[in-house]
Amino acid sequence: MTDKGWQRAFEDPIRLPNGKTLVTLRDAADYIASLPKKESALSEWQVAIEALMVVARSGPTMLARIAVMKALNRGVERVFNPDRKDTHWGKRRLKRDQ
């Protein structure tokens, strides 16, 4: 596989919700082209299309990957989970710090 143009591969393939993966810029472009017109007209997908075109000419593929991931996850809201990390309060100090 050549490392030029639309055949350039992402550093990390993008997993789609249906289980398929996008490996190259061409795969991502074909996926976006297969979306319904109403969905592909959303601003997130338009940004992803523009990023794909820029990266196909030259640039880091991570730029296109981030744009496609943001478009795929546009409806997902990140929620803060305070139970995820233990606090350090009340822990014993090291002997050198006493």
A tleap script that builds the chain and sets N, CA, C and O, in Angstrom:
source leaprc.protein.ff14SB
mol = sequence {
  NMET THR ASP LYS GLY TRP GLN ARG ALA PHE
  GLU ASP PRO ILE ARG LEU PRO ASN GLY LYS
  THR LEU VAL THR LEU ARG ASP ALA ALA ASP
  TYR ILE ALA SER LEU PRO LYS LYS GLU SER
  ALA LEU SER GLU TRP GLN VAL ALA ILE GLU
  ALA LEU MET VAL VAL ALA ARG SER GLY PRO
  THR MET LEU ALA ARG ILE ALA VAL MET LYS
  ALA LEU ASN ARG GLY VAL GLU ARG VAL PHE
  ASN PRO ASP ARG LYS ASP THR HIE TRP GLY
  LYS ARG ARG LEU LYS ARG ASP CGLN
}
set mol.1.N position { 0.844 -1.178 0.000 }
set mol.1.CA position { 0.000 0.000 0.000 }
set mol.1.C position { 0.888 1.240 0.000 }
set mol.1.O position { 1.813 1.348 0.805 }
set mol.2.N position { 0.611 2.151 -0.882 }
set mol.2.CA position { 1.416 3.362 -0.942 }
set mol.2.C position { 1.058 4.296 0.198 }
set mol.2.O position { -0.005 4.191 0.810 }
set mol.3.N position { 1.967 5.202 0.461 }
set mol.3.CA position { 1.767 6.138 1.560 }
set mol.3.C position { 1.509 7.535 1.003 }
set mol.3.O position { 2.035 8.521 1.519 }
set mol.4.N position { 0.695 7.615 -0.056 }
set mol.4.CA position { 0.397 8.894 -0.684 }
set mol.4.C position { -1.099 9.011 -0.924 }
set mol.4.O position { -1.789 8.019 -1.161 }
set mol.5.N position { -1.576 10.220 -0.858 }
set mol.5.CA position { -2.960 10.496 -1.222 }
set mol.5.C position { -3.977 9.765 -0.370 }
set mol.5.O position { -3.833 9.632 0.845 }
set mol.6.N position { -5.006 9.297 -1.049 }
set mol.6.CA position { -6.143 8.668 -0.362 }
set mol.6.C position { -5.821 7.285 0.182 }
set mol.6.O position { -6.601 6.740 0.962 }
set mol.7.N position { -4.692 6.706 -0.207 }
set mol.7.CA position { -4.326 5.368 0.280 }
set mol.7.C position { -3.563 5.415 1.601 }
set mol.7.O position { -3.193 4.369 2.133 }
set mol.8.N position { -3.323 6.616 2.138 }
set mol.8.CA position { -2.614 6.735 3.417 }
set mol.8.C position { -3.456 6.126 4.529 }
set mol.8.O position { -4.673 6.306 4.578 }
set mol.9.N position { -2.798 5.413 5.406 }
set mol.9.CA position { -3.492 4.736 6.505 }
set mol.9.C position { -3.461 5.604 7.763 }
set mol.9.O position { -2.513 6.354 7.994 }
set mol.10.N position { -4.506 5.488 8.562 }
set mol.10.CA position { -4.524 6.144 9.875 }
set mol.10.C position { -3.537 5.423 10.792 }
set mol.10.O position { -3.276 4.234 10.612 }
set mol.11.N position { -2.986 6.146 11.781 }
set mol.11.CA position { -2.095 5.504 12.749 }
set mol.11.C position { -2.852 4.432 13.527 }
set mol.11.O position { -2.360 3.321 13.724 }
set mol.12.N position { -4.059 4.786 13.964 }
set mol.12.CA position { -4.954 3.843 14.639 }
set mol.12.C position { -6.228 3.772 13.824 }
set mol.12.O position { -6.862 4.801 13.592 }
set mol.13.N position { -6.625 2.576 13.377 }
set mol.13.CA position { -7.871 2.475 12.609 }
set mol.13.C position { -9.067 2.948 13.441 }
set mol.13.O position { -9.062 2.850 14.668 }
set mol.14.N position { -10.075 3.453 12.760 }
set mol.14.CA position { -11.281 3.957 13.420 }
set mol.14.C position { -12.333 2.867 13.403 }
set mol.14.O position { -12.713 2.378 12.339 }
set mol.15.N position { -12.805 2.483 14.589 }
set mol.15.CA position { -13.867 1.484 14.680 }
set mol.15.C position { -15.215 2.179 14.597 }
set mol.15.O position { -15.474 3.149 15.308 }
set mol.16.N position { -16.066 1.672 13.723 }
set mol.16.CA position { -17.404 2.230 13.555 }
set mol.16.C position { -18.379 1.527 14.483 }
set mol.16.O position { -18.093 0.426 14.954 }
set mol.17.N position { -19.526 2.141 14.756 }
set mol.17.CA position { -20.514 1.505 15.633 }
set mol.17.C position { -21.026 0.163 15.101 }
set mol.17.O position { -21.443 -0.692 15.882 }
set mol.18.N position { -20.996 -0.022 13.783 }
set mol.18.CA position { -21.485 -1.283 13.208 }
set mol.18.C position { -20.417 -2.381 13.200 }
set mol.18.O position { -20.670 -3.476 12.698 }
set mol.19.N position { -19.232 -2.105 13.748 }
set mol.19.CA position { -18.185 -3.114 13.845 }
set mol.19.C position { -17.116 -3.034 12.773 }
set mol.19.O position { -16.052 -3.634 12.926 }
set mol.20.N position { -17.366 -2.315 11.701 }
set mol.20.CA position { -16.363 -2.170 10.643 }
set mol.20.C position { -15.275 -1.207 11.097 }
set mol.20.O position { -15.442 -0.477 12.074 }
set mol.21.N position { -14.162 -1.216 10.379 }
set mol.21.CA position { -13.072 -0.294 10.702 }
set mol.21.C position { -12.690 0.502 9.465 }
set mol.21.O position { -12.761 0.015 8.337 }
set mol.22.N position { -12.285 1.734 9.710 }
set mol.22.CA position { -11.766 2.597 8.654 }
set mol.22.C position { -10.258 2.606 8.796 }
set mol.22.O position { -9.726 3.083 9.798 }
set mol.23.N position { -9.566 2.080 7.797 }
set mol.23.CA position { -8.116 1.949 7.861 }
set mol.23.C position { -7.423 3.069 7.095 }
set mol.23.O position { -6.414 3.603 7.554 }
set mol.24.N position { -7.958 3.427 5.929 }
set mol.24.CA position { -7.315 4.445 5.098 }
set mol.24.C position { -8.218 5.664 4.944 }
set mol.24.O position { -9.390 5.648 5.319 }
set mol.25.N position { -7.633 6.721 4.380 }
set mol.25.CA position { -8.428 7.915 4.097 }
set mol.25.C position { -9.545 7.598 3.111 }
set mol.25.O position { -10.640 8.152 3.214 }
set mol.26.N position { -9.277 6.714 2.161 }
set mol.26.CA position { -10.292 6.301 1.181 }
set mol.26.C position { -11.466 5.614 1.881 }
set mol.26.O position { -12.620 5.854 1.528 }
set mol.27.N position { -11.184 4.765 2.864 }
set mol.27.CA position { -12.254 4.101 3.615 }
set mol.27.C position { -13.145 5.127 4.303 }
set mol.27.O position { -14.370 5.005 4.284 }
set mol.28.N position { -12.526 6.144 4.914 }
set mol.28.CA position { -13.289 7.184 5.605 }
set mol.28.C position { -14.120 7.989 4.615 }
set mol.28.O position { -15.277 8.307 4.890 }
set mol.29.N position { -13.537 8.320 3.461 }
set mol.29.CA position { -14.270 9.085 2.451 }
set mol.29.C position { -15.454 8.288 1.911 }
set mol.29.O position { -16.537 8.840 1.717 }
set mol.30.N position { -15.252 6.996 1.667 }
set mol.30.CA position { -16.345 6.140 1.187 }
set mol.30.C position { -17.447 6.020 2.233 }
set mol.30.O position { -18.629 6.001 1.889 }
set mol.31.N position { -17.069 5.940 3.503 }
set mol.31.CA position { -18.064 5.849 4.573 }
set mol.31.C position { -18.902 7.128 4.629 }
set mol.31.O position { -20.127 7.068 4.735 }
set mol.32.N position { -18.242 8.276 4.558 }
set mol.32.CA position { -18.973 9.546 4.614 }
set mol.32.C position { -19.864 9.695 3.387 }
set mol.32.O position { -20.979 10.207 3.493 }
set mol.33.N position { -19.390 9.254 2.226 }
set mol.33.CA position { -20.184 9.340 1.005 }
set mol.33.C position { -21.414 8.436 1.073 }
set mol.33.O position { -22.421 8.711 0.422 }
set mol.34.N position { -21.337 7.357 1.860 }
set mol.34.CA position { -22.468 6.435 1.965 }
set mol.34.C position { -23.507 6.888 2.986 }
set mol.34.O position { -24.577 6.286 3.082 }
set mol.35.N position { -23.211 7.936 3.749 }
set mol.35.CA position { -24.170 8.438 4.733 }
set mol.35.C position { -25.351 9.085 4.025 }
set mol.35.O position { -25.215 9.575 2.904 }
set mol.36.N position { -26.525 9.088 4.683 }
set mol.36.CA position { -27.662 9.813 4.098 }
set mol.36.C position { -27.319 11.290 3.934 }
set mol.36.O position { -26.559 11.851 4.723 }
set mol.37.N position { -27.881 11.906 2.914 }
set mol.37.CA position { -27.552 13.301 2.589 }
set mol.37.C position { -27.831 14.238 3.766 }
set mol.37.O position { -27.078 15.183 4.002 }
set mol.38.N position { -28.897 13.978 4.493 }
set mol.38.CA position { -29.247 14.843 5.625 }
set mol.38.C position { -28.180 14.782 6.718 }
set mol.38.O position { -27.850 15.800 7.326 }
set mol.39.N position { -27.641 13.582 6.967 }
set mol.39.CA position { -26.618 13.441 7.997 }
set mol.39.C position { -25.262 13.976 7.533 }
set mol.39.O position { -24.556 14.631 8.298 }
set mol.40.N position { -24.906 13.699 6.292 }
set mol.40.CA position { -23.595 14.160 5.810 }
set mol.40.C position { -23.546 15.673 5.637 }
set mol.40.O position { -22.463 16.239 5.484 }
set mol.41.N position { -24.703 16.340 5.658 }
set mol.41.CA position { -24.743 17.794 5.550 }
set mol.41.C position { -24.490 18.476 6.894 }
set mol.41.O position { -24.357 19.699 6.942 }
set mol.42.N position { -24.420 17.709 7.987 }
set mol.42.CA position { -24.153 18.295 9.295 }
set mol.42.C position { -22.755 18.896 9.327 }
set mol.42.O position { -21.852 18.435 8.627 }
set mol.43.N position { -22.588 19.916 10.133 }
set mol.43.CA position { -21.306 20.644 10.147 }
set mol.43.C position { -20.138 19.755 10.582 }
set mol.43.O position { -19.020 19.930 10.098 }
set mol.44.N position { -20.385 18.800 11.492 }
set mol.44.CA position { -19.303 17.917 11.940 }
set mol.44.C position { -18.765 17.083 10.788 }
set mol.44.O position { -17.555 16.894 10.661 }
set mol.45.N position { -19.672 16.581 9.943 }
set mol.45.CA position { -19.239 15.774 8.805 }
set mol.45.C position { -18.580 16.645 7.742 }
set mol.45.O position { -17.660 16.195 7.058 }
set mol.46.N position { -19.034 17.869 7.599 }
set mol.46.CA position { -18.406 18.773 6.635 }
set mol.46.C position { -16.963 19.080 7.037 }
set mol.46.O position { -16.077 19.160 6.186 }
set mol.47.N position { -16.739 19.248 8.336 }
set mol.47.CA position { -15.377 19.463 8.840 }
set mol.47.C position { -14.523 18.221 8.575 }
set mol.47.O position { -13.361 18.333 8.184 }
set mol.48.N position { -15.107 17.033 8.790 }
set mol.48.CA position { -14.368 15.785 8.551 }
set mol.48.C position { -14.009 15.641 7.070 }
set mol.48.O position { -12.907 15.206 6.736 }
set mol.49.N position { -14.928 16.001 6.197 }
set mol.49.CA position { -14.660 15.929 4.751 }
set mol.49.C position { -13.515 16.869 4.380 }
set mol.49.O position { -12.607 16.498 3.636 }
set mol.50.N position { -13.573 18.085 4.907 }
set mol.50.CA position { -12.517 19.057 4.608 }
set mol.50.C position { -11.161 18.587 5.132 }
set mol.50.O position { -10.141 18.732 4.457 }
set mol.51.N position { -11.160 18.019 6.352 }
set mol.51.CA position { -9.906 17.515 6.925 }
set mol.51.C position { -9.360 16.364 6.085 }
set mol.51.O position { -8.150 16.280 5.875 }
set mol.52.N position { -10.220 15.483 5.604 }
set mol.52.CA position { -9.774 14.378 4.752 }
set mol.52.C position { -9.132 14.898 3.467 }
set mol.52.O position { -8.107 14.379 3.026 }
set mol.53.N position { -9.733 15.915 2.875 }
set mol.53.CA position { -9.182 16.461 1.635 }
set mol.53.C position { -7.826 17.120 1.874 }
set mol.53.O position { -6.917 16.981 1.056 }
set mol.54.N position { -7.687 17.834 2.985 }
set mol.54.CA position { -6.413 18.480 3.298 }
set mol.54.C position { -5.332 17.436 3.544 }
set mol.54.O position { -4.216 17.554 3.036 }
set mol.55.N position { -5.667 16.418 4.323 }
set mol.55.CA position { -4.681 15.390 4.669 }
set mol.55.C position { -4.326 14.534 3.454 }
set mol.55.O position { -3.201 14.045 3.356 }
set mol.56.N position { -5.266 14.348 2.529 }
set mol.56.CA position { -4.968 13.559 1.333 }
set mol.56.C position { -3.876 14.244 0.502 }
set mol.56.O position { -3.076 13.572 -0.147 }
set mol.57.N position { -3.845 15.587 0.524 }
set mol.57.CA position { -2.794 16.316 -0.193 }
set mol.57.C position { -1.484 16.257 0.573 }
set mol.57.O position { -0.452 15.862 0.030 }
set mol.58.N position { -1.534 16.652 1.837 }
set mol.58.CA position { -0.367 16.577 2.706 }
set mol.58.C position { -0.807 16.959 4.103 }
set mol.58.O position { -1.727 17.755 4.286 }
set mol.59.N position { -0.146 16.390 5.072 }
set mol.59.CA position { -0.474 16.694 6.457 }
set mol.59.C position { -0.583 15.429 7.277 }
set mol.59.O position { -0.581 14.324 6.733 }
set mol.60.N position { -0.676 15.588 8.581 }
set mol.60.CA position { -0.751 14.418 9.457 }
set mol.60.C position { -2.130 13.766 9.398 }
set mol.60.O position { -3.151 14.453 9.438 }
set mol.61.N position { -2.156 12.450 9.303 }
set mol.61.CA position { -3.426 11.736 9.240 }
set mol.61.C position { -4.197 11.833 10.555 }
set mol.61.O position { -5.403 11.586 10.588 }
set mol.62.N position { -3.509 12.189 11.632 }
set mol.62.CA position { -4.187 12.331 12.921 }
set mol.62.C position { -5.240 13.438 12.847 }
set mol.62.O position { -6.269 13.351 13.517 }
set mol.63.N position { -5.000 14.469 12.051 }
set mol.63.CA position { -5.963 15.551 11.889 }
set mol.63.C position { -7.288 15.010 11.348 }
set mol.63.O position { -8.354 15.340 11.867 }
set mol.64.N position { -7.219 14.188 10.317 }
set mol.64.CA position { -8.428 13.606 9.736 }
set mol.64.C position { -9.080 12.626 10.697 }
set mol.64.O position { -10.307 12.550 10.775 }
set mol.65.N position { -8.262 11.874 11.432 }
set mol.65.CA position { -8.812 10.906 12.386 }
set mol.65.C position { -9.612 11.606 13.477 }
set mol.65.O position { -10.698 11.161 13.845 }
set mol.66.N position { -9.068 12.702 13.988 }
set mol.66.CA position { -9.758 13.453 15.033 }
set mol.66.C position { -11.076 14.011 14.500 }
set mol.66.O position { -12.093 13.955 15.192 }
set mol.67.N position { -11.072 14.547 13.286 }
set mol.67.CA position { -12.291 15.114 12.709 }
set mol.67.C position { -13.360 14.049 12.511 }
set mol.67.O position { -14.533 14.296 12.791 }
set mol.68.N position { -12.976 12.868 12.034 }
set mol.68.CA position { -13.945 11.786 11.834 }
set mol.68.C position { -14.462 11.282 13.179 }
set mol.68.O position { -15.653 11.009 13.323 }
set mol.69.N position { -13.572 11.156 14.166 }
set mol.69.CA position { -14.007 10.695 15.491 }
set mol.69.C position { -14.974 11.689 16.136 }
set mol.69.O position { -15.945 11.284 16.775 }
set mol.70.N position { -14.713 12.983 15.973 }
set mol.70.CA position { -15.620 13.993 16.527 }
set mol.70.C position { -16.981 13.919 15.854 }
set mol.70.O position { -18.007 14.090 16.512 }
set mol.71.N position { -17.001 13.665 14.546 }
set mol.71.CA position { -18.275 13.550 13.835 }
set mol.71.C position { -19.025 12.287 14.260 }
set mol.71.O position { -20.246 12.312 14.416 }
set mol.72.N position { -18.307 11.196 14.445 }
set mol.72.CA position { -18.949 9.952 14.878 }
set mol.72.C position { -19.524 10.076 16.288 }
set mol.72.O position { -20.583 9.519 16.579 }
set mol.73.N position { -18.835 10.800 17.155 }
set mol.73.CA position { -19.240 10.909 18.560 }
set mol.73.C position { -19.909 12.239 18.871 }
set mol.73.O position { -19.842 12.712 20.006 }
set mol.74.N position { -20.545 12.843 17.892 }
set mol.74.CA position { -21.118 14.174 18.098 }
set mol.74.C position { -22.265 14.173 19.105 }
set mol.74.O position { -22.515 15.209 19.721 }
set mol.75.N position { -22.962 13.081 19.300 }
set mol.75.CA position { -24.092 13.042 20.230 }
set mol.75.C position { -23.730 12.531 21.608 }
set mol.75.O position { -24.585 12.471 22.492 }
set mol.76.N position { -22.477 12.163 21.804 }
set mol.76.CA position { -22.042 11.591 23.077 }
set mol.76.C position { -21.613 12.712 24.007 }
set mol.76.O position { -20.792 13.555 23.646 }
set mol.77.N position { -22.176 12.713 25.207 }
set mol.77.CA position { -21.814 13.724 26.190 }
set mol.77.C position { -20.944 13.085 27.256 }
set mol.77.O position { -21.312 12.065 27.839 }
set mol.78.N position { -19.789 13.683 27.509 }
set mol.78.CA position { -18.892 13.164 28.536 }
set mol.78.C position { -19.406 13.585 29.902 }
set mol.78.O position { -19.776 14.739 30.118 }
set mol.79.N position { -19.421 12.629 30.816 }
set mol.79.CA position { -19.924 12.888 32.155 }
set mol.79.C position { -18.792 12.665 33.144 }
set mol.79.O position { -18.072 11.670 33.065 }
set mol.80.N position { -18.643 13.600 34.076 }
set mol.80.CA position { -17.615 13.481 35.098 }
set mol.80.C position { -18.033 12.441 36.122 }
set mol.80.O position { -19.158 12.479 36.619 }
set mol.81.N position { -17.142 11.515 36.443 }
set mol.81.CA position { -17.407 10.474 37.431 }
set mol.81.C position { -16.466 10.694 38.613 }
set mol.81.O position { -15.280 10.379 38.516 }
set mol.82.N position { -16.970 11.228 39.729 }
set mol.82.CA position { -16.085 11.513 40.860 }
set mol.82.C position { -15.572 10.255 41.556 }
set mol.82.O position { -14.585 10.329 42.288 }
set mol.83.N position { -16.207 9.113 41.351 }
set mol.83.CA position { -15.780 7.871 41.993 }
set mol.83.C position { -14.641 7.194 41.239 }
set mol.83.O position { -14.120 6.177 41.698 }
set mol.84.N position { -14.254 7.727 40.119 }
set mol.84.CA position { -13.262 7.073 39.277 }
set mol.84.C position { -11.868 7.077 39.889 }
set mol.84.O position { -11.122 6.110 39.734 }
set mol.85.N position { -11.515 8.133 40.568 }
set mol.85.CA position { -10.163 8.250 41.083 }
set mol.85.C position { -10.201 8.419 42.602 }
set mol.85.O position { -11.002 9.185 43.138 }
set mol.86.N position { -9.332 7.699 43.269 }
set mol.86.CA position { -9.232 7.840 44.719 }
set mol.86.C position { -8.526 9.138 45.049 }
set mol.86.O position { -7.649 9.597 44.317 }
set mol.87.N position { -8.929 9.722 46.169 }
set mol.87.CA position { -8.263 10.948 46.599 }
set mol.87.C position { -7.002 10.597 47.370 }
set mol.87.O position { -6.855 9.481 47.868 }
set mol.88.N position { -6.115 11.536 47.462 }
set mol.88.CA position { -4.855 11.310 48.168 }
set mol.88.C position { -4.917 11.827 49.602 }
set mol.88.O position { -3.950 11.686 50.350 }
set mol.89.N position { -6.019 12.410 49.986 }
set mol.89.CA position { -6.122 12.983 51.323 }
set mol.89.C position { -6.120 11.882 52.371 }
set mol.89.O position { -6.763 10.846 52.198 }
set mol.90.N position { -5.405 12.109 53.443 }
set mol.90.CA position { -5.378 11.154 54.540 }
set mol.90.C position { -4.392 10.026 54.350 }
set mol.90.O position { -4.329 9.121 55.183 }
set mol.91.N position { -3.626 10.051 53.287 }
set mol.91.CA position { -2.641 8.983 53.070 }
set mol.91.C position { -1.418 9.259 53.928 }
set mol.91.O position { -1.136 10.406 54.274 }
set mol.92.N position { -0.717 8.230 54.258 }
set mol.92.CA position { 0.489 8.374 55.074 }
set mol.92.C position { 1.577 9.076 54.296 }
set mol.92.O position { 1.684 8.930 53.078 }
set mol.93.N position { 2.379 9.837 55.007 }
set mol.93.CA position { 3.493 10.526 54.385 }
set mol.93.C position { 4.723 9.633 54.396 }
set mol.93.O position { 4.832 8.699 55.191 }
set mol.94.N position { 5.628 9.941 53.509 }
set mol.94.CA position { 6.891 9.216 53.514 }
set mol.94.C position { 7.723 9.609 54.722 }
set mol.94.O position { 7.549 10.695 55.275 }
set mol.95.N position { 8.614 8.741 55.126 }
set mol.95.CA position { 9.451 9.007 56.298 }
set mol.95.C position { 10.299 10.266 56.097 }
set mol.95.O position { 10.524 11.026 57.039 }
set mol.96.N position { 10.771 10.483 54.847 }
set mol.96.CA position { 11.617 11.655 54.598 }
set mol.96.C position { 10.827 12.961 54.721 }
set mol.96.O position { 11.416 14.015 54.961 }
set mol.97.N position { 9.506 12.905 54.561 }
set mol.97.CA position { 8.691 14.114 54.631 }
set mol.97.C position { 8.213 14.420 56.047 }
set mol.97.O position { 7.578 15.454 56.250 }
set mol.98.N position { 8.489 13.566 57.037 }
set mol.98.CA position { 7.995 13.789 58.392 }
set mol.98.C position { 8.883 14.696 59.184 }
set mol.98.O position { 8.596 14.978 60.347 }
savepdb mol mol.pdb
quit
